[in-house]
């Protein structure tokens, strides 16, 4: 009899806790809270105190500007498992805000200030703007034939297709001639329902060997092929200009 009473009491406590969670005022927690200095890249999550079924969206704002909208748990900036990459922000303090909006219209926010360091410069030979003419065969399934433009600086790599659409990509330099493209950098209001920033395999690292000879940059795939054709566009010769 005592054991049955204990089980019933435990069930009552759990049920009471669940009921309180549903009736408590909406609140949200940011995983950046308490981090006064931010690294080059870091996971950023918003964690509301209500179940997903009662949350309409979680917005991510940087310095008051909406940069990402997420609709599903885990509420992550820039797709599940991605990072907030700070290279696109100016050196100094910035405000990072998570805004949770419930389906009943109530709102809650959590803000914190974090110091961003100076972005590292890429190798001098790589810095600048490059162009590459991609053929129909090279464009694969995810690219467009025509003239692509690549700009390399401390922010990352900005790659634009022939229609001037593209993304900022976080790139790490692993060795004297090896680099790793790590994924898109969200710098504008982007809705997670719209599809990925860069490809259908979000933020899978892609490695390349690189070599600059005169005004020609040659990229050669140095690992698994990702993103259904990204390497078909990247790998090859780029001309400075």
C-alpha positions as CSV (number, residue, x, y, z in Angstrom):
1,X,0.0,0.0,0.0
2,X,2.8,2.4,0.9
3,X,4.5,1.8,-2.5
4,X,1.3,2.6,-4.4
5,X,0.9,5.8,-2.4
6,X,4.5,6.8,-3.2
7,X,4.0,6.2,-6.9
8,X,0.8,8.2,-6.9
9,X,2.5,11.0,-5.0
10,X,5.3,11.1,-7.5
11,X,2.9,11.2,-10.4
12,X,1.0,14.0,-8.7
13,X,4.2,16.0,-8.3
14,X,5.1,15.5,-12.0
15,X,1.6,16.5,-13.1
16,X,1.7,19.6,-10.9
17,X,5.1,20.6,-12.3
18,X,3.9,20.2,-15.9
19,X,0.8,22.3,-15.1
20,X,2.8,25.0,-13.5
21,X,5.1,25.1,-16.6
22,X,2.1,25.7,-18.8
23,X,0.6,28.5,-16.7
24,X,3.9,30.3,-15.7
25,X,4.7,33.5,-17.4
26,X,6.7,33.1,-20.6
27,X,10.4,33.4,-20.1
28,X,13.5,32.6,-22.3
29,X,17.1,31.9,-21.6
30,X,20.0,32.7,-23.9
31,X,23.1,30.5,-23.8
32,X,25.3,33.6,-24.4
33,X,24.3,35.1,-21.0
34,X,27.3,35.4,-18.8
35,X,29.8,35.3,-21.6
36,X,31.6,38.6,-21.6
37,X,34.0,37.8,-24.3
38,X,33.0,35.8,-27.4
39,X,35.2,33.5,-29.3
40,X,35.5,33.4,-33.1
41,X,32.5,31.0,-33.2
42,X,30.1,29.7,-30.6
43,X,26.7,27.9,-30.5
44,X,23.9,30.2,-29.6
45,X,20.6,28.8,-28.4
46,X,17.3,30.3,-27.1
47,X,15.6,28.2,-24.5
48,X,11.9,29.2,-23.7
49,X,10.1,27.7,-20.7
50,X,7.2,26.4,-22.8
51,X,6.9,23.4,-24.9
52,X,7.3,23.7,-28.7
53,X,3.6,23.3,-29.3
54,X,3.0,26.6,-27.5
55,X,5.9,28.6,-29.0
56,X,5.4,30.4,-32.3
57,X,9.0,31.4,-32.9
58,X,12.3,32.4,-31.3
59,X,14.1,35.4,-32.8
60,X,17.8,36.2,-32.6
61,X,18.8,39.9,-32.7
62,X,22.3,41.4,-32.8
63,X,22.5,45.0,-31.8
64,X,18.7,45.2,-32.1
65,X,18.7,43.9,-35.7
66,X,16.8,40.7,-36.5
67,X,19.2,38.2,-38.0
68,X,17.6,34.8,-37.5
69,X,14.1,33.3,-36.9
70,X,13.7,29.8,-35.6
71,X,10.5,27.8,-35.3
72,X,11.6,24.4,-33.8
73,X,13.6,23.0,-31.0
74,X,16.4,23.2,-30.4
75,X,16.0,27.0,-31.1
76,X,19.5,27.5,-32.6
77,X,20.9,30.5,-34.4
78,X,21.8,29.5,-37.9
79,X,20.3,26.0,-38.1
80,X,20.8,23.1,-35.7
81,X,24.5,22.5,-34.8
82,X,25.7,25.7,-36.5
83,X,27.7,28.5,-34.9
84,X,27.4,32.2,-34.4
85,X,30.5,33.4,-36.3
86,X,31.6,36.7,-35.0
87,X,33.9,37.8,-37.9
88,X,31.2,39.8,-39.5
89,X,30.8,42.0,-36.5
90,X,33.1,45.0,-35.8
91,X,35.6,44.7,-33.0
92,X,34.1,45.7,-29.6
93,X,31.0,45.1,-27.5
94,X,27.7,43.9,-29.1
95,X,24.3,43.1,-27.7
96,X,22.8,39.7,-28.3
97,X,19.1,39.2,-27.7
98,X,16.8,36.2,-27.8
99,X,13.1,37.0,-28.2
100,X,10.6,34.2,-27.6
101,X,7.1,34.7,-29.0
102,X,4.3,32.3,-27.8
103,X,1.3,31.3,-29.8
104,X,-0.9,33.3,-27.3
105,X,1.0,36.4,-28.3
106,X,3.0,36.8,-25.1
107,X,6.7,37.7,-25.4
108,X,9.9,37.3,-23.4
109,X,13.5,38.3,-24.1
110,X,16.9,37.8,-22.7
111,X,19.8,40.1,-23.7
112,X,23.5,40.1,-22.9
113,X,26.6,42.0,-24.0
114,X,29.6,40.3,-25.3
115,X,33.0,41.6,-26.5
116,X,34.1,40.6,-30.0
117,X,37.7,40.5,-30.9
118,X,39.4,41.6,-34.1
119,X,38.9,39.2,-37.0
120,X,42.0,37.4,-38.2
121,X,43.4,38.3,-41.6
122,X,43.5,35.5,-44.3
123,X,46.8,34.7,-46.0
124,X,48.0,37.7,-48.0
125,X,48.1,35.8,-51.3
126,X,44.4,34.9,-50.9
127,X,43.1,38.3,-50.0
128,X,41.1,40.1,-52.6
129,X,38.5,39.4,-55.3
130,X,38.5,36.4,-57.7
131,X,36.4,35.4,-60.6
132,X,35.7,32.0,-62.2
133,X,33.6,31.1,-65.2
134,X,31.6,27.9,-64.3
135,X,30.4,25.8,-67.2
136,X,27.0,24.0,-67.2
137,X,28.8,20.7,-66.5
138,X,30.7,22.2,-63.6
139,X,27.7,23.9,-62.1
140,X,26.3,20.5,-61.0
141,X,22.9,20.4,-59.2
142,X,23.5,23.3,-56.8
143,X,25.3,25.9,-58.9
144,X,24.6,28.2,-61.9
145,X,26.7,28.4,-65.0
146,X,28.3,31.7,-65.6
147,X,30.8,34.1,-63.8
148,X,31.1,33.5,-60.1
149,X,32.8,36.0,-57.8
150,X,34.8,35.2,-54.6
151,X,35.9,37.9,-52.1
152,X,38.3,36.9,-49.4
153,X,38.9,39.0,-46.3
154,X,38.8,38.8,-42.5
155,X,35.1,38.4,-42.4
156,X,35.2,35.1,-44.4
157,X,34.6,34.2,-48.0
158,X,31.8,35.9,-49.8
159,X,30.8,33.8,-52.9
160,X,28.3,35.2,-55.3
161,X,26.7,33.3,-58.2
162,X,26.1,35.0,-61.7
163,X,22.9,36.5,-60.4
164,X,24.8,38.1,-57.5
165,X,23.2,35.8,-54.9
166,X,25.3,33.9,-52.4
167,X,26.5,33.7,-48.9
168,X,29.3,34.6,-46.4
169,X,31.2,31.4,-45.6
170,X,33.4,30.9,-42.5
171,X,36.8,29.6,-43.6
172,X,39.6,28.2,-41.4
173,X,43.2,27.9,-42.5
174,X,44.5,24.6,-41.3
175,X,47.9,24.5,-42.9
176,X,50.0,26.4,-45.3
177,X,48.0,25.1,-48.3
178,X,44.9,23.6,-46.7
179,X,41.6,25.4,-45.8
180,X,38.2,24.3,-44.5
181,X,34.9,25.9,-45.5
182,X,32.7,25.5,-42.4
183,X,29.3,26.9,-43.4
184,X,27.2,30.0,-43.9
185,X,27.3,33.1,-41.7
186,X,23.9,34.6,-41.0
187,X,24.1,38.4,-41.3
188,X,20.5,39.3,-42.1
189,X,16.9,38.3,-41.2
190,X,16.7,34.7,-42.3
191,X,13.8,32.4,-41.6
192,X,14.6,28.7,-40.9
193,X,11.6,27.7,-43.0
194,X,13.2,29.2,-46.1
195,X,15.8,26.6,-46.5
196,X,19.5,26.5,-45.9
197,X,21.9,29.4,-46.3
198,X,24.4,27.6,-48.4
199,X,23.5,23.9,-49.2
200,X,21.3,21.0,-48.2
201,X,24.0,19.6,-45.9
202,X,24.2,22.5,-43.4
203,X,27.6,23.2,-42.1
204,X,29.4,20.1,-43.1
205,X,33.1,21.1,-43.4
206,X,34.7,21.0,-46.8
207,X,38.4,21.0,-47.2
208,X,40.4,22.3,-50.1
209,X,44.1,22.7,-51.0
210,X,44.9,26.1,-52.4
211,X,47.7,27.6,-54.4
212,X,48.2,31.1,-55.9
213,X,50.4,31.5,-58.9
214,X,50.6,35.0,-60.2
215,X,46.9,36.1,-60.6
216,X,45.5,32.6,-60.5
217,X,44.0,30.9,-57.5
218,X,43.6,27.1,-57.8
219,X,41.3,25.2,-55.4
220,X,41.5,21.4,-55.2
221,X,39.0,19.3,-53.2
222,X,40.9,17.7,-50.3
223,X,38.2,15.7,-48.6
224,X,34.6,14.4,-49.0
225,X,32.5,16.1,-51.6
226,X,29.6,18.0,-49.8
227,X,26.6,20.0,-50.6
228,X,25.6,18.3,-53.8
229,X,27.9,20.3,-56.0
230,X,29.6,23.0,-54.0
231,X,33.0,21.6,-54.9
232,X,32.0,21.6,-58.6
233,X,31.8,25.4,-58.3
234,X,34.7,26.0,-55.9
235,X,37.3,23.6,-57.2
236,X,39.2,24.9,-60.2
237,X,41.0,28.1,-61.3
238,X,40.0,31.6,-60.2
239,X,41.4,34.7,-61.8
240,X,42.2,37.8,-59.7
241,X,40.0,40.7,-60.4
